[in-house]
Amino acid sequence: MSQRGSPVSPGVDRQDVRYEPDERPPLPITVGLGIQYAILCIASVILTPTVMITVAGMSDDYLSWAVCAALVISGVTTAIQARKIGRIGAGYILVMGSTSAFLAVSVTALQQGGPGMLATLIIASALVQFVLAARMALLRRIFTPTVAGTVLLLIPVTLSPLIVNKLGEVPADVSPAAGPVIAGVTLLVMILVPLRSSGVLRLWAPAIGIVAGCLTARLGFGMYDTSSVADAAWIGLPQLAYPGVDLSFRPEFWALLPSFIMVTLVGALDTLGDAIAIQRVSWRRMRAIDFRSIQGAISADGVGNLLSGLAGTVPNTTYGMSISVAELTGVAARRIGICVGIVFVSLAFLPKFINLIIAIPGPVVAAYFIIIVALIFVFGMRILLQEGLDYRKGLVVGVAFWIGLAFQFDWIYPEYFQGIWAELLGNGMTVGGFTVILLAMFEELVGGRRARLKTRLTPGAWSEIDEFMVTFAARKGWNEDMERRLRAVGEETAHILMRGADDEDEETDASERRLLLIAGSDGDAADLEFIATTDETNIEDQLVMLSEGAPSGGSEIPLRLLRHYASAIRHQQYHDIDILSIRVESAAQPGGGID
């Protein structure tokens, strides 16, 4: 994972963006950046399935097949992310590649059921991503940053045994000091380069560290065996070692399925974060976040995982490196993403190149993954801190993390958990993830009942909304000023959502739109959610235009009034549904902000 783009204030021009997604840079720039993206990410794409298969003790033919399949699938899905096919794909440069988050559970699946069961588990968990993408709006209270952040903290815990095994991969006739020396050199270079450098050199830190580690292994201990590289052809196909799909659904499958689903959800949230960040750095003029693009990114991620399962290789996800390179170069054209996909697919049929990476010594690979898991842990902390860790969320995260850690290392009465329970509860991500979900759901249940109103979005709906606001304010015991603010917000929001409903030609279409209004309280403040069928206009963008003095058509007056009474406004647009979240405070000052 890499550093994400810094957020830009709404309405601020980014002069450093040279090519926006819809623009066409010259062919030399397109090809050059496409190759650069691919080279920066190629090590992770190849090393992840290599570690998975070598640690699990699978055959070399299967390794060759899995690596080639991972490259092809990464290339295809990277192109889909950029090109966008229907509702699948983000429409931005989002490089796809093998994800280390699945390493621990995938190794366990290979050891207990073989490649066939691994394929079935990946296919089953991939289907979850399609459901999540289609129903993201409805699952937003369960699929939260708190859940994802906690599971990300536990990924390094589950990967630690694999890293220790790779550190010890030293031939018997080589000095025992080889492992720590090679790993130490690799780590030192990977850490010092980004600490002492910036810009392009920082992006090459992992590759420079791997090269330094390989040179140390080769020159200092004679460990880097390149005989397989010399024997491999320059161009060729991998050995046909398709594992098939195991449909026996043994107890081991059901024991591991929750872990795969949990990691899939975390990967989807990682994709969500990357999809938000790439939107931030791709346009000269700041735009509101397009959640339809995020749904497309997660759907494309699901396509990648589905193809990975069918091919029997490790699942993939978006790489944060995409955001760093796009921000650094100022080039965000979709053509770059398609070029990256072509490069990945081309490299899949260059056996000599693939064997060069597969032959990298175990201590170098271990050091590389130490950096990876460290960044995963920090990313999890960043998600939790951005979400805001009050004492309730802090308690939930702390308890879930330590329960997951304890079950991962059999610290809690292991004698009582045998058989299928040992497999189910022996994975820290599964236990910690379920714990944080259950505690978060409990907090949601005891957090107070929310008032609801269902109606049609017709010109007469505002009277129902007004009556609802009066009743809600009275139930909460709020004063006349707060009641007036709630009624004003309800009226102006109804006017905005019913754009065009007064026109006779559009009245039929408007009458088909429905509205669900959910109202809750947070101390002296009201949190309102207006959930309606989709309208193409983003209210956050319109409010930015107002602040800049740009005309916004006939809806300008309701927008200005809404901004006056609301302290925070957030408009999330999904496929077929809009969610307008508004916070109203009794002591709010005129001209509340946009969240």
C-alpha positions, 0 to 999 in steps of 0.5 A, spaced: 500 500 500 502 506 498 501 513 500 494 516 498 493 523 495 491 528 499 484 531 499 483 538 496 478 543 498 472 543 494 472 548 488 480 549 488 483 548 482 489 543 481 493 546 476 498 540 477 493 535 473 496 535 466 491 530 463 484 528 466 481 521 465 477 523 459 483 526 455 488 523 451 495 524 452 500 522 447 502 515 445 509 516 448 506 518 455 501 513 455 506 507 453 511 510 458 507 511 464 503 504 463 510 500 463 512 504 469 505 502 473 506 495 471 514 495 473 512 498 480 507 493 481 509 487 478 513 484 484 507 484 489 503 481 483 508 475 482 511 474 489 504 473 493 502 467 489 509 464 490 509 465 497 502 462 498 504 456 494 511 455 496 509 455 503 503 450 502 508 445 499 504 445 492 508 443 486 512 447 481 507 446 475 501 449 479 506 455 481 507 456 474 500 456 472 498 460 478 503 466 477 501 466 470 494 466 471 495 472 476 498 476 471 493 475 466 487 476 471 490 483 474 491 485 467 484 484 465 481 487 471 486 493 471 483 495 464 476 493 466 477 498 472 479 504 467 475 502 461 468 501 465 463 496 462 456 498 464 456 498 471 463 494 472 469 498 473 471 505 476 473 509 470 479 511 473 486 508 473 486 503 479 491 498 478 489 491 480 494 485 483 495 480 488 493 481 495 497 479 501 491 479 505 488 472 503 495 469 504 494 466 511 487 463 509 489 461 502 495 457 505 490 454 510 485 452 505 491 449 500 494 445 506 487 442 508 483 441 502 488 443 496 487 448 490 480 445 488 477 447 495 481 454 495 478 455 488 471 454 491 472 458 497 475 464 493 469 464 488 464 463 494 467 469 497 467 473 490 460 473 490 459 477 496 463 483 493 457 483 487 452 483 493 456 489 496 457 493 490 449 492 488 447 493 496 452 498 498 447 503 500 443 498 504 449 495 508 453 502 510 451 501 517 454 494 517 460 495 512 463 500 516 470 503 517 471 500 524 470 493 522 475 494 516 480 497 520 480 492 526 480 486 521 486 490 517 490 490 524 489 483 525 492 481 518 499 482 520 498 477 526 495 472 521 501 473 516 506 473 522 507 465 521 508 465 514 513 471 514 517 467 520 517 461 515 520 465 509 526 468 514 528 461 515 528 458 508 536 458 508 540 452 505 543 447 510 550 448 507 549 456 507 551 460 514 545 460 519 547 468 519 545 468 511 537 469 513 538 475 518 543 478 514 539 478 507 533 480 510 536 486 514 539 489 508 533 488 504 529 492 510 534 497 511 534 499 504 526 499 503 526 503 509 532 508 508 530 510 501 523 513 502 525 516 509 531 520 505 528 521 498 521 523 495 518 523 488 520 518 483 525 515 487 520 513 493 516 509 489 521 505 487 523 503 494 521 496 494 524 494 488 531 497 490 530 493 496 529 487 493 535 488 488 539 489 494 537 483 498 538 479 492 545 482 490 547 480 498 544 473 497 548 472 491 554 475 492 555 474 500 552 467 500 551 464 493 543 463 495 540 466 489 539 460 484 538 463 477 538 456 474 531 456 473 531 463 469 537 460 464 533 454 463 526 458 462 524 460 455 523 467 453 516 467 450 512 461 452 506 458 456 505 455 463 505 448 464 497 446 464 496 445 472 489 447 472 486 445 479 479 445 478 473 446 483 472 442 489 464 442 490 464 437 495 463 442 501 467 438 506 467 441 513 473 444 512 470 449 507 465 451 511 470 452 517 474 457 512 468 460 509 467 466 514 475 468 514 475 468 506 468 473 507 471 477 512 478 478 508 473 479 502 470 485 505 476 488 508 479 488 501 472 491 498 473 497 503 480 498 501 478 498 494 473 503 496 478 507 499 482 507 493 476 509 489 475 515 493 482 517 493 483 516 485 477 521 484 480 526 488 487 526 484 484 525 477 480 532 476 483 539 476 476 541 479 474 538 485 468 534 485 463 530 490 465 523 491 461 519 486 459 513 489 457 509 483 464 509 481 466 506 487 460 501 486 463 499 479 470 499 482 468 494 487 464 490 482 470 490 478 474 487 484 469 482 484 470 480 477 477 479 479 476 475 485 471 470 481 476 469 475 482 468 480 477 463 483 476 459 477 483 459 475 485 457 482 490 463 484 490 468 489 485 473 489 486 480 487 485 488 489 486 495 487 493 497 489 494 504 492 500 505 488 495 508 483 494 514 487 501 516 488 503 515 481 497 519 478 498 524 483 506 525 482 505 525 474 499 529 474 496 524 468 490 520 470 487 519 463 484 512 462 488 510 457 494 509 462 490 504 465 488 500 459 496 500 457 498 497 464 493 491 463 496 490 456 503 490 459 501 485 465 498 480 460 504 480 456 509 479 461 505 473 463 507 469 457 515 471 458 517 465 463 524 468 464 522 474 467 517 470 471 522 465 474 527 471 475 522 473 480 520 467 483 527 465 484 528 471 489 531 468 496 526 467 502 529 472 506 528 477 501 521 475 500 520 475 508 523 482 508 518 485 503 512 482 506 514 485 513 514 492 510 507 490 506 504 488 513 507 494 517 503 498 511 497 494 512 497 495 520 498 503 519 493 503 514 488 500 518 490 505 524 489 510 519 482 508 517 480 508 525 483 515 526 479 518 520 473 515 522 474 518 529 475 513 535 471 515 541 471 511 547 465 507 545 469 505 538 475 505 542 473 499 546 470 495 541 476 495 537 480 494 543 476 488 545 475 485 538 483 486 536 485 482 543 480 477 542 482 475 535 490 475 537 488 471 543 484 466 538 490 466 533 495 464 538 491 459 542 491 463 548 484 462 550 482 455 552 484 451 546 482 444 549 475 446 548 475 448 541 477 442 537 475 439 530 471 444 526 471 449 531 478 449 532 479 451 524 473 456 525 476 460 531 483 459 530 484 465 525 484 472 528 481 475 522 475 471 523 474 472 530 476 479 531 472 481 525 465 477 528 467 480 534 467 488 532 461 486 527 457 484 533 459 489 538 457 494 533 451 491 531 449 491 539 451 499 539 447 500 533 441 497 537 441 500 543 443 507 540 436 509 540 430 508 536 430 512 529 423 515 527 421 513 519 417 516 514 415 513 507 412 517 502 412 518 494 416 524 492 410 528 489 409 536 490 404 534 496 410 530 500 412 536 503 406 537 508 407 530 510 415 531 511 413 538 515 408 534 520 413 529 521 419 534 523 414 537 528 412 530 531 420 528 531 422 535 535 416 534 540 418 527 541 425 530 543 423 536 547 426 541 543 425 548 543 421 552 538 428 554 534 430 547 533 423 545 530 423 551 526 430 549 523 428 542 522 421 544 518 425 549 514 431 543 512 425 538 511 421 543 506 428 545 502 430 538 501 423 536 499 424 542 494 431 540 491 429 532 491 422 534 487 426 538 482 422 538 475 415 535 479 412 541 478 412 540 470 406 537 467 411 533 462 415 530 468 410 529 473 409 522 472 416 520 472 417 524 479 411 520 482 415 514 481 420 516 485 419 514 493 422 517 499 425 514 506 426 519 511 430 517 517 431 521 523 435 520 529 438 524 535 445 525 537 445 530 544 442 536 542 443 535 534 438 532 529 441 527 524 437 526 518 437 521 512 433 522 506 433 516 502 430 517 495 431 514 488 436 516 483 437 523 481 443 525 477 444 532 480 449 532 486 447 537 491 454 537 494 457 540 487 451 545 487 453 548 493 460 548 491 458 552 485 453 557 490 459 558 494 463 560 488 458 565 485 456 560 479 449 560 477 445 553 479 439 554 476 432 554 479 434 550 485 438 556 487 434 559 493 432 552 496 440 550 496 441 557 499 436 556 505 438 549 506 446 551 507 443 556 512 439 551 516 444 545 516 450 544 519 453 539 515 451 536 508 453 530 505 450 527 498 452 520 496 449 517 489 449 510 488 446 506 482 438 507 483 438 510 490 441 517 493 442 518 500 442 525 503 445 526 510 444 532 514 446 534 521 442 540 524 444 543 530 440 548 535 446 553 535 448 552 528 451 558 525 448 561 518 452 558 512 453 551 515 459 547 512 459 541 507 461 534 510 
